[in-house]
Amino acid sequence: MKAILAPDEIDHPRRRLLGIAAATFAAAQLGSITHAGAQGSGTQTATTAPSASSRTSFASLKQVDAGLLNIGYAEEGPADRPPVILLHGWPYDIHSYLDVAAMLAAEGYRVIVPHLRGYGSTRFLSDTTLRNGQQAALAADVIALMDALEIPRAIVAGYDWGARTANIVAALWPDRCKAMVSVSGYLIGSRQANESPLPPQAELQWWYQFYFATERGRAGYAKFTHDFARLIWKLASPQWNFDDATFARSAASFDNPDHVDIVIHNYRWRLGLADGEPQYDAFEDRLAKGPVISVPTITLEGDANGAPHPDPIVYAKKFSGKYEHRLITGGIGHDLPQEAPQAFAQAVIDVDQF
């Protein structure tokens, strides 16, 4: 396996020029925004991606054996430039990053957008492998992908399951993570903490976790996967008027043969109703302690996120490195990179300069 230089070892003069280009890109794409200093917080008003630049698909998809999986992923931008790994959530897929990937590739980043286990063209290499959706397993998949692609260090960014996965990569493998962008901040979970009941109104927001805990819920999700996902999209992003074609692009990824098993295991594992795998026990023990994340970080939140999410004040102290939080206004919901791609791409560019 050939040696690959870390991003900060490559072509420093050109990287500085790229920073200037990034600033030009920000002005052109984002319009007028305001934000505070690196240790503060700020508000940005999202602008809608111009229809002329909107895309309906990635140029091509690739496959690579990585760890337990054959991972399907989109790749855009120069192969020898600083890598960015964009991680999607549930029930979404890589198409959340169509516009973000194009913007970052245009700025000279190598952009990798993988299908998580149980989505799209990603498949398990063995029929006997447990269809495990626990948080540490998904993060280990990212490290395996980086190893397979000979990426020593990358910016990681995500929302929903993808944000949690990015958090874990940054917490457990900080040497592999140059910086991070995370929607809804710090989402590392603890099964021990999940044993404590929440007030009824808060429990109501997690209705689908309890539904998935039952065999009726498993059967219902398997039978009505697309209908279920569409409902979640509407609840999580109440002001996002997505069209049928946008939903259908992502919904096709849920036809993966392992999708239902991964989703059900993920939520049952969180509640202590399904076992994980021993090889992840040491990771989960560390994660249960709520480790502080030291890599440079920008956290984002949409002003109309209808999904359960923590208040930024709660998690601000979880980031010990250079840190900034941004509230994205304009009716932006849970799928922030698809609803506000300019703001998400700008955060990746900015955190790279921290």
GIHUZI-V769199 format. One record per residue. N is the residue number from 1. SS is DSSP state (H for helix, E for strand, - for the rest). PSI is psi in whole degrees, 0 to 359 (999 if undefined). BURIAL is # if it has 16 or more other C-alpha atoms within 10 Angstrom, else .. Layout:
N|SS|PSI|BURIAL, N|SS|PSI|BURIAL
This chain:
1|-|123|., 2|-|151|., 3|-|140|., 4|-|133|., 5|-|143|., 6|-|155|#, 7|H|323|#, 8|H|4|., 9|H|359|., 10|-|119|., 11|-|67|., 12|H|315|., 13|H|317|., 14|H|327|., 15|H|322|#, 16|H|320|., 17|H|324|., 18|H|326|#, 19|H|321|#, 20|H|318|., 21|H|324|., 22|H|321|#, 23|H|320|., 24|H|317|., 25|H|316|#, 26|H|315|#, 27|H|320|., 28|H|319|., 29|H|322|#, 30|H|342|#, 31|-|212|., 32|-|120|., 33|-|162|., 34|-|142|., 35|-|157|., 36|-|185|., 37|-|178|., 38|-|333|#, 39|-|5|., 40|-|212|., 41|E|164|#, 42|E|172|#, 43|E|134|#, 44|E|141|#, 45|E|120|#, 46|-|145|#, 47|-|149|#, 48|-|138|., 49|-|129|#, 50|-|137|., 51|-|330|., 52|-|334|., 53|-|355|., 54|-|143|., 55|-|159|., 56|-|351|., 57|-|162|., 58|-|155|#, 59|-|322|., 60|-|158|., 61|E|146|., 62|E|165|., 63|E|143|., 64|E|139|., 65|E|127|#, 66|E|110|#, 67|-|238|#, 68|-|357|#, 69|E|158|#, 70|E|107|#, 71|E|130|#, 72|E|135|#, 73|E|152|#, 74|E|145|#, 75|E|131|#, 76|E|156|#, 77|-|171|#, 78|-|134|., 79|-|340|., 80|-|15|., 81|-|172|#, 82|-|129|#, 83|E|145|#, 84|E|129|#, 85|E|120|#, 86|E|124|#, 87|E|126|#, 88|-|175|#, 89|-|193|#, 90|-|138|#, 91|-|82|#, 92|-|194|#, 93|-|195|#, 94|H|339|#, 95|H|348|#, 96|H|338|#, 97|H|16|#, 98|H|307|#, 99|H|321|#, 100|H|315|#, 101|H|318|#, 102|H|318|#, 103|H|316|#, 104|H|322|#, 105|H|321|#, 106|H|337|#, 107|-|6|#, 108|-|13|#, 109|-|150|#, 110|E|114|#, 111|E|124|#, 112|E|125|#, 113|E|95|#, 114|E|147|#, 115|-|125|#, 116|-|164|#, 117|-|133|#, 118|-|8|#, 119|-|148|#, 120|-|227|#, 121|-|7|#, 122|-|133|#, 123|E|150|#, 124|E|143|#, 125|-|337|., 126|-|139|., 127|-|341|., 128|-|352|., 129|-|134|., 130|-|132|., 131|-|82|#, 132|-|124|#, 133|-|15|#, 134|-|156|#, 135|H|319|#, 136|H|328|#, 137|H|318|#, 138|H|323|#, 139|H|321|#, 140|H|328|#, 141|H|321|#, 142|H|317|#, 143|H|319|#, 144|H|321|#, 145|H|316|#, 146|H|319|#, 147|H|316|., 148|H|326|., 149|-|5|., 150|-|47|., 151|-|107|#, 152|-|332|#, 153|-|138|#, 154|E|159|#, 155|E|132|#, 156|E|141|#, 157|E|146|#, 158|E|176|#, 159|-|157|#, 160|-|229|#, 161|H|325|#, 162|H|325|#, 163|H|316|#, 164|H|317|#, 165|H|318|#, 166|H|318|#, 167|H|315|#, 168|H|319|#, 169|H|315|#, 170|H|325|#, 171|H|317|#, 172|H|331|#, 173|-|60|., 174|H|336|#, 175|H|343|., 176|H|354|#, 177|E|111|#, 178|E|320|#, 179|E|171|#, 180|E|144|#, 181|E|128|#, 182|E|120|#, 183|E|133|#, 184|-|18|#, 185|-|241|#, 186|-|114|#, 187|-|13|#, 188|-|130|#, 189|-|165|#, 190|-|125|#, 191|-|328|., 192|-|316|., 193|H|327|., 194|H|349|., 195|H|339|., 196|-|128|., 197|-|151|., 198|-|165|., 199|-|152|., 200|H|319|., 201|H|323|., 202|H|320|., 203|H|326|., 204|H|324|., 205|H|338|., 206|-|29|., 207|H|323|., 208|H|333|., 209|H|317|#, 210|H|324|., 211|H|315|#, 212|H|342|#, 213|-|347|#, 214|-|157|., 215|H|330|., 216|H|319|., 217|H|318|#, 218|H|314|#, 219|H|322|., 220|H|319|., 221|H|321|#, 222|H|322|#, 223|H|324|., 224|-|42|., 225|H|310|#, 226|H|318|#, 227|H|321|., 228|H|314|., 229|H|318|#, 230|H|320|#, 231|H|316|., 232|H|318|#, 233|H|315|#, 234|H|319|#, 235|H|321|#, 236|H|335|#, 237|-|72|#, 238|-|340|#, 239|-|5|#, 240|-|115|#, 241|-|67|., 242|-|149|., 243|-|174|., 244|H|322|., 245|H|321|., 246|H|315|., 247|H|317|#, 248|H|324|., 249|H|315|#, 250|H|323|#, 251|H|331|#, 252|H|332|., 253|H|340|#, 254|H|354|#, 255|H|2|#, 256|-|135|., 257|-|341|., 258|-|0|#, 259|H|308|#, 260|H|316|#, 261|H|316|#, 262|H|314|#, 263|H|312|#, 264|H|316|#, 265|H|320|#, 266|H|309|#, 267|H|326|#, 268|H|322|#, 269|H|318|#, 270|H|323|#, 271|-|4|#, 272|-|20|., 273|-|356|., 274|-|143|#, 275|-|151|., 276|-|207|#, 277|-|144|., 278|H|328|., 279|H|347|., 280|H|1|., 281|H|316|., 282|H|321|., 283|H|313|#, 284|H|327|#, 285|H|320|., 286|H|320|., 287|H|327|#, 288|-|339|., 289|-|358|., 290|-|59|., 291|-|145|#, 292|-|143|#, 293|E|125|#, 294|-|345|#, 295|-|154|#, 296|E|136|#, 297|E|140|#, 298|E|126|#, 299|E|148|#, 300|E|152|#, 301|E|136|#, 302|E|147|#, 303|-|352|#, 304|-|38|#, 305|-|112|#, 306|-|356|#, 307|-|155|#, 308|-|133|., 309|-|148|#, 310|-|157|., 311|-|137|., 312|H|331|#, 313|H|328|., 314|H|323|., 315|H|1|., 316|H|322|#, 317|H|358|., 318|H|355|., 319|E|112|#, 320|-|346|., 321|-|192|#, 322|-|131|#, 323|E|145|#, 324|E|143|#, 325|E|140|#, 326|E|130|#, 327|E|125|#, 328|E|114|#, 329|E|170|#, 330|-|23|#, 331|-|34|#, 332|-|128|#, 333|-|212|#, 334|-|323|#, 335|-|65|#, 336|H|318|#, 337|H|332|#, 338|H|329|#, 339|H|330|#, 340|-|65|#, 341|H|325|#, 342|H|317|#, 343|H|321|#, 344|H|313|#, 345|H|320|#, 346|H|322|#, 347|H|319|#, 348|H|314|#, 349|H|317|#, 350|H|318|#, 351|H|335|#, 352|-|338|#, 353|-|356|., 354|-|999|.
